[in-house]
Amino acid sequence: MKKESGFIDLYERDCMNVIKDLPDNSIDLIVTDSPYRTTQR
């Protein structure tokens, strides 16, 4: 799923598939969410 606004595009898909379709040098920021409880000690 791709959601577009005037400034950003949000993709809700497997990142490896999305990256293949993006032009070179077109990414400014990637935000990720790590798996639940992987950062707790």
N, C-alpha and C positions, 0 to 999 in steps of 0.2 A: 504494500500500500504506500502511495506517495501522497503527502499532503503539502500543498504549496501555499505560500503567502508572498507578500511583496519582497521580503528580505531573506527568507530561509526556505529550504526544502527539507522536509522530514521524511525519512524512509523507515518503514516498519517491516523489514525483511532481513534475510540472512546477509550480513555485511559482505561476505565473499562474493555473492552474486551482484550486489549493488556496485561494489568497487569496480568490477569488470566493465560496467556500462558507463562509468564516469570519465569525462575527458581528463587528460593529464593536467596537473597543476590547478585543479578546480576545487580542491578541498582546503578550507580555512580552519575548520574545527571539527573534531569528532568527539562526541559525548557518549560514554558507555555507562552501563549499570552492571556492576559485578554481581555474580551469583549470590543469592541470599546466604548470609552468615559466613562468607569467606574472609571477611576482614576482621572478625571478632577473634580474640585470643582466649 
